[in-house]
Amino acid sequence: MDINCDLGEGRADDDQLMPYVDSCNIACGGHAGDKDSMKKTLRLAKRFNVRAGAHPSFVDKPNFGRKSIRLPLSELKSQLIHQIAALNEIAKADGIKLKHVKAHGALYNEAAQSRSVAEILIEAVTFFDEDLCIFVPYGSLLADEVQKRNIPHWVEVFADRNYDDELRLVSRSRPDAIIFDPIAIKERVLRMRNKKLVRSISGNEMHIDFDTLCVHGDHPKALEILKALDTLNT
């Protein structure tokens, strides 16, 4: 079971989280991150043999990339290419090859539901490197688009976030959007992995499948969650 984590976002515990993940999504200047943080996170990934990927977003550090921004799609594409290229330049200097791209925050949600944004994300990634794998939400428009185009991709689900009945992430504006109990998360992930089922926020059992499982690096109990999930891979 591949476990991925969003890192390089300014927290001080990335070095503690990295040993428990298989893939890391590195902030590359849009919502967080700069040259120093990118270099530090890439070197951590290399040290622990973790697959490194780019984590681009709307350019909006004040809102941590969690607010949708309306701008020309050509400008969005340019911003995404710039972010991926910035991380790749640092990675190449250390002999590291980027493996994937995962959009962050509002961009991730927009690409899941808007065909035009999904297409721009795909165009930006393939313009940069056609071999990069794109992380896509289960059952999303983005997942449909990459499948139709035979783009390398992994289907992603979330360990620490609740879903609604449309298998969309519950808005962070709601108090029940985030799951905090590491034991409850472990049991939830076990059901998703073994039975391909997840319980929505309204209590409905829904089919779900995945290639990679996300634990947010900024979750207050991220390390506890990762340690709990680590026992499922041993």
N, C-alpha and C positions, 0 to 999 in steps of 0.2 A: 504494500500500500504506500504510494507516494504521498508524502506530506509536504506541503509547501507553506511558506511563511513570508509575509511582507516585511522586509528589513531595510536598513539604511535610512530610516525615517526620523532619526534624531534621538532615539532612545539609547540608554546606556547599557542595556543588557543583551545586545545582539550576540555577543560572544558566548553567552550562556544558552541562548536559544539555538544557535547554529548547529551544535552537535546532534540535535534531535530532529532535524529536518532533512529532506532529500533534495528539495528544490527551494531556491530563495528568489524572491521578486524584489529587485533593488530599485528604490526610488532614484530617479535620475533627473531631478531638478524641477519637475512640474509642480507637485504638491509638497515635496520635501527633497532634501539631498543636495549636495554640491560635490565638487571634485574630490575633496578630502573624504567625505563620507562614502562616496562610491568606491574609491580606492580601498578604504578600510574594509568595507563589506565584501568586496570582491576577493580580497586577500583572505578574509575569514572563510569564505566559501571554498577557496582553493585549499586552504589548510585542512578543512573537514571533508573535502571531496564532495561538496554539495553543488548540484547543477545551478548555475547562475542565469538569471533572466532579467529583462528590463521591465520596469513597472511605471510606464508613462501615465500621464493624467492631463486633465485640463491644467493650464498654467495658472495656479491659484493657491499660493502658499498660505495666505491669510485664512482661507477656508479649508485647508488641507485637502483640496481637490474633491471635496464632498458636496460642492454646489455646481449645478449644471450651468454652463456658460454658452450663450448663443454667439457664435462667430462663424464667418465663412468657412465652409468645409475645406477649402483649399488651405486656409490658414491653420486649421486644426491639423490637417495632414502634415504640413510643414513643421508644426510644433512637435508632433509625435516622432517624426523622422529625426529631428534635432535631438530629442531626448534619448532615443535609442542610440544614435550615433555618439552622443557624449559618453554614455556608459561603455559602448563598444571600444572607443578609442582608449579608454583607461584599461579595459580588459585585455586588449591586444598587447599593450605594453607589458603586461604581466603574464603573457602567454595563456590567457583564458579565453575560451570561446563561449559566447552567449548561446544558450540553448532554447530560450523561449521568450515570449512577451505576454504579460498579463496587464490589462488596463486596470487603472485604479479608480476607486470611488465612484463619483458621478459618471465618469466616462465609461466605466465598466457597466453600470446600469443602463446608460443610454445605448451603448452598443448591443446590449441584450434585447432592447425593445425597439430600436430605431434602425431600419434597414440602411438608411443613408449613412448613419454614424458607423454601423457595422462595416459597411463597404469601405469607408475612409480608413478605419483601423486596419482592415485587411490590406488595403492598398499601401498604407504606410509601412507595414511590416514586410510585405513582399517586395516593395521597392528597395528596402534596405537589404533583406536577405530572404530568399524564397524558402530556405531550409529551416527558418525559425518556426518553432511550434507556438501556436496561439492557444492560450488557456481560455476556454469558453464555458459559460454557465449552462448547466443541463437544461435542455428543452428550449433554448433561447433562439432568437432570430440570428444571432451571431453564430451559434452552433449550426443552424441550417445553412448559412452562407458558406462557412468553411467546408462543410461536407459537400455542397454542390460544386465547389471549386477545387476539391481535392487538396485543400491546404492542410499541412500538418497541424494537428491540434490535439489537445487533451481536454476532456470534459471535466469541469471542476465543480465540486460542492463545498459547502462550508460547515465546519465542525461547530463553530461558536455563534452562528447566526440563525435566527428562526426564518422559516419560509411561510408564505401565505398559500392559499389554495390554488394559485396559479404558478406555484414554485418560483415565485420571485422573492427576493430578500425583503423581509419586513423593514420598513423605513426606520432609520436610526432615531427619528423623532419620537418613536413609540418606546415606552419603558420596557417592553417585552421583546425588543429587537435582538438583544444580545443574551446569550446563555452564559451564565457565570460559573456554574457548578462543574468542576472537572470530571467528577464521577458520572454525572448525568450526560455530559458530552461524550465520555467514553462509551457509555451504553448506547447512546444515539448513533455514534459512528459504527459500532459493532452491528447494529441493525441495518444501517445503510450498506455496509460492506457485505454482510452475510445474507440478508433478506431483501436487499435493494428496496427498502421502505424507509420513509421518513414521515413523521407526524407533523402536519401543518400547525400553525398557530391556533387554528380553530378546532384542532383535534382529528382532522381527517388523515387517514393513512394513504400515502401517495408513493407511486413507484419512482425510484431515482437510481441513477447509476453514475459511476465516475471513474476517471483515471487518476485524478489527483485531489487531495483533500486540503483545504486551507484552514490554517489557524492564524488569526491576525496577530502580528507582532506587537501591536499596541494594546492588546487585551490585557487587563490588569493581572490576569492569572495565566498568561500565555505559557510560562515555564511549567507550571503545574499541569496544564492541559497537555502539553507536549510530552511530559514525562509519563502521564497516564496513557496516552496513545502509543507511546513507545513500547509498552508491554504487549500491544496487539501485533507488533511486527517481530516479536521474538518467539 
